[in-house]
Amino acid sequence: MIFVPLERLFALREQQKILRKGVFTDLIYAIFNGTAVDILAGMLLAPVIGALAVLMPPSLPSAVSSQATWLQVLEIIVLTDLGVYAAHRAFHAIPVLWRFHSIHHSVEEMDWLAAFHSHPVDQMLTKAVALLPVFFLGFSGASIGIYFVIYAAHAMFIHANVKINFGPLKWLIASPQFHHWHHAGERAAYDKNFAGQLAIIDLIFGTFRVPGATTPAKYGVDDPIPANYFGQIGYPFLPRKGHDLGKAVVGTVKPASEA
C-alpha cells in the first residue's frame, strides 16, 4: 500500500514490472523468514543477554532507560548501525560468511521486497551483533519498538525502485542511491556502503561511494546461486567446487558479465 505506489510515482527504472524477476521468491522470504528468524534469534540471544546483564552494574540500565524516548531511539540507531556495519563488512570479507550473504546480493532487479531477500544465518548473525548491546544496556521497550519500525521502513525504502534526491543529507543518512550502489555489479562499487541507516559511518571508515547523481547499470553476482527459495537456503552449505576454491577473493561481489 505504500511502496508499490511510491515506486510508480518516483520510479528509478520505469520499465521494471511489479511482478519482476524473483518477486515470488522474495515474497516467500518476506512471509516466512521475518517472523521465524526473529523468534529463533530471540531464543538464541536470550541466554546471552541474561548472562551479560548479570555483569552490568544495575545503575547503568536504569540510567539508559530513564532517558527521553527520542534520545534512546537515536542512540539505538547509532549503536545498532555500528554493529550492522561491522557485521556487514565481515560478511563481505570472510569467504565462509560471503556464501550466506551472496544470497542477498543475488537480486538482479531491486525493489522494496529485496529487503527481505536474506539467508536466515545472515540475518541472525547480523542481528546478534547489532542488537546484543541494545538489550543488555537496558534501553526501554518503547524505544526499541520505535527503532524496529524505523529500521524496517528504512530497509524497504533503501532497496526500493525509487529515485529520490537526499541532497546534502546523502552524507548522513543511507538513501536508495547509496544502497543501490552497494548492490551494484560494477567493479568500482565492490565492498562499499556497508551501513544500514547512517551513511556517515561509511564516510568515516572510507567505504562511502555515491558517484554524483548516477545509479548502477546492473545488480547481481556471478556466484551460481539457485533461483528458488529452498535452493538458496541450502546453497551456502553445498561443497565448494575446485574452481571456486581457487578464486582470489571469494567475498567480493562480481556481476555475471565478468564471470
C-alpha positions in Angstrom: 0.0 0.0 0.0 3.0 2.3 0.5 5.9 1.1 -1.5 4.2 -0.1 -4.7 2.6 3.4 -5.3 5.8 5.1 -4.3 7.8 3.1 -6.9 5.2 4.0 -9.5 5.4 7.7 -8.7 9.2 8.0 -8.3 10.4 5.1 -10.3 14.2 4.7 -10.8 13.6 2.2 -13.6 10.2 2.9 -15.1 10.2 -0.2 -17.2 10.6 -2.6 -14.3 7.5 -4.5 -13.6 5.8 -5.0 -10.2 6.0 -8.8 -10.8 9.7 -8.5 -11.7 12.2 -11.4 -11.8 12.4 -13.2 -8.5 9.4 -11.5 -6.9 7.7 -14.7 -5.8 10.9 -16.0 -4.1 11.1 -12.7 -2.3 7.5 -13.0 -1.2 8.4 -16.3 0.4 11.3 -14.7 2.2 9.0 -11.9 3.4 6.3 -14.2 4.7 8.3 -17.0 6.3 11.8 -15.6 7.2 10.8 -12.5 9.1 8.8 -14.0 12.0 10.6 -17.3 12.1 14.0 -15.7 12.2 13.0 -13.2 14.8 11.7 -16.0 17.1 14.7 -18.2 16.6 17.1 -15.3 17.1 15.3 -14.3 20.3 15.6 -17.8 21.6 19.3 -17.9 20.9 20.0 -14.5 22.2 18.0 -14.6 25.4 20.6 -16.7 27.4 23.4 -14.5 26.2 21.5 -11.3 27.1 20.8 -12.8 30.5 24.4 -13.6 31.1 25.7 -10.2 30.0 23.0 -8.4 32.1 24.4 -10.0 35.3 27.8 -8.3 34.5 26.2 -4.9 34.1 26.0 -2.6 37.1 22.3 -2.1 37.9 22.7 1.7 37.7 23.6 1.7 34.0 20.4 0.1 32.6 18.4 2.3 34.9 20.2 5.4 33.7 19.8 4.4 30.0 16.1 3.6 30.2 15.3 6.8 32.1 16.4 9.0 29.2 13.8 10.6 26.9 12.5 8.1 24.4 13.5 10.1 21.4 17.1 10.2 22.7 17.1 6.5 23.3 15.9 5.8 19.7 18.7 8.0 18.3 21.3 6.2 20.5 19.9 2.8 19.4 20.2 3.8 15.7 23.8 4.8 16.1 24.7 1.7 18.2 23.0 -0.8 16.0 24.3 0.6 12.8 27.9 0.4 14.0 27.1 -3.3 14.6 25.5 -3.7 11.2 28.5 -2.0 9.6 31.0 -4.3 11.3 28.9 -7.5 10.6 28.2 -6.5 7.0 31.8 -5.8 6.2 32.8 -9.2 7.7 30.2 -10.9 5.5 31.9 -9.4 2.5 35.5 -10.1 3.7 35.2 -13.7 5.0 34.6 -16.3 2.4 32.5 -18.6 4.6 30.2 -15.7 5.5 30.0 -14.4 2.0 28.4 -17.7 1.0 25.4 -16.7 3.1 25.5 -13.0 2.2 25.7 -13.6 -1.5 22.1 -14.7 -1.4 21.1 -11.2 -0.6 23.3 -9.8 -3.4 21.8 -12.3 -6.0 18.8 -10.0 -6.5 19.0 -8.6 -10.1 16.1 -6.2 -10.0 15.8 -4.0 -7.0 12.6 -3.1 -5.2 11.3 -2.9 -1.7 10.8 -6.7 -1.4 14.5 -7.2 -2.0 15.0 -6.0 1.6 13.6 -9.4 2.8 15.9 -11.5 0.5 18.5 -12.6 3.0 19.6 -16.0 4.3 18.4 -16.8 7.8 22.0 -17.3 9.0 23.0 -13.9 7.6 20.0 -12.3 9.4 20.6 -13.9 12.7 24.3 -13.2 12.9 23.8 -9.6 11.9 21.0 -9.1 14.4 23.0 -10.7 17.1 26.0 -8.3 16.6 23.7 -5.2 16.2 21.2 -5.9 18.9 23.0 -7.5 21.8 24.4 -4.2 23.2 20.9 -2.6 22.9 19.2 -5.3 25.1 21.8 -5.7 27.8 22.3 -1.9 28.2 18.7 -1.7 29.2 17.0 0.5 26.6 13.3 0.8 27.2 10.8 -1.4 25.3 9.1 1.6 23.8 12.3 3.0 22.3 13.3 -0.5 20.9 9.8 -0.9 19.4 10.0 2.5 17.7 13.5 1.7 16.4 12.3 -1.6 14.9 9.5 0.3 13.0 12.0 2.9 11.7 14.5 0.2 10.7 12.0 -1.9 8.8 10.6 1.0 6.9 14.1 2.4 6.1 15.3 -1.1 5.0 12.5 -1.4 2.5 12.9 2.2 1.3 16.6 1.9 0.5 16.0 -1.2 -1.6 13.0 0.3 -3.4 12.9 1.1 -7.1 12.8 4.9 -6.4 14.8 7.9 -7.4 14.6 10.4 -4.6 17.2 13.0 -4.0 18.5 13.3 -0.4 20.6 16.4 -1.2 23.4 17.1 1.4 21.7 14.5 3.7 23.2 11.8 1.5 26.4 12.1 3.5 24.5 11.4 6.8 21.6 9.1 6.0 21.5 6.0 3.8 19.5 6.6 0.7 18.2 4.3 -2.0 21.0 5.6 -4.3 23.6 4.8 -1.5 22.3 1.2 -1.0 21.7 0.5 -4.7 25.4 1.2 -5.2 26.2 -1.4 -2.6 24.3 -3.9 -4.8 25.9 -2.7 -8.0 27.5 -5.2 -10.3 30.3 -2.8 -11.2 33.9 -3.2 -10.0 34.3 0.3 -8.7 31.4 -0.3 -6.3 32.6 -3.5 -4.7 32.7 -3.5 -0.9 31.2 -0.1 -0.4 28.3 1.4 1.5 28.0 -1.2 4.3 25.9 0.9 6.8 22.2 0.2 7.0 20.9 3.6 8.1 23.8 6.0 8.7 25.9 6.7 5.6 28.3 8.8 7.7 29.7 5.6 9.1 31.0 4.6 5.7 32.2 8.1 5.2 34.3 7.9 8.4 35.7 4.5 7.6 36.5 5.3 3.9 33.9 3.0 2.3 31.4 5.6 1.1 30.6 5.7 -2.6 27.8 7.7 -4.2 29.1 9.0 -7.5 27.1 12.1 -8.2 23.6 11.5 -9.3 24.3 8.3 -11.1 22.8 4.9 -10.3 24.1 1.4 -11.1 23.5 -0.1 -14.5 23.1 -3.6 -13.1 22.9 -5.7 -10.0 23.7 -9.3 -9.0 26.7 -11.7 -8.5 28.4 -14.3 -10.5 28.0 -17.0 -7.8 26.0 -19.9 -9.1 23.0 -19.2 -6.8 19.8 -21.2 -7.4 16.7 -19.2 -8.4 14.3 -20.9 -5.9 13.9 -20.3 -2.2 14.9 -23.7 -0.9 17.9 -23.9 -3.3 19.1 -20.6 -1.9 18.7 -21.7 1.7 20.8 -24.8 1.0 23.3 -23.1 -1.3 25.8 -21.9 1.4 26.1 -25.5 2.7 26.9 -27.1 -0.6 30.5 -28.4 -1.1 32.7 -25.9 -2.9 33.9 -26.7 -6.4 37.5 -26.6 -7.3 37.4 -23.5 -9.5 35.5 -21.6 -6.7 38.1 -22.6 -4.1 40.8 -21.1 -6.4 39.3 -17.6 -6.6 41.4 -14.9 -5.1 38.6 -13.0 -3.4 35.5 -15.1 -2.7 33.7 -12.5 -0.7 33.6 -9.8 -3.4 30.5 -9.1 -5.4 31.0 -9.8 -9.0 28.5 -9.4 -11.8 27.7 -12.2 -14.1 29.1 -10.4 -17.1 32.6 -10.6 -15.5 32.4 -14.2 -14.6 
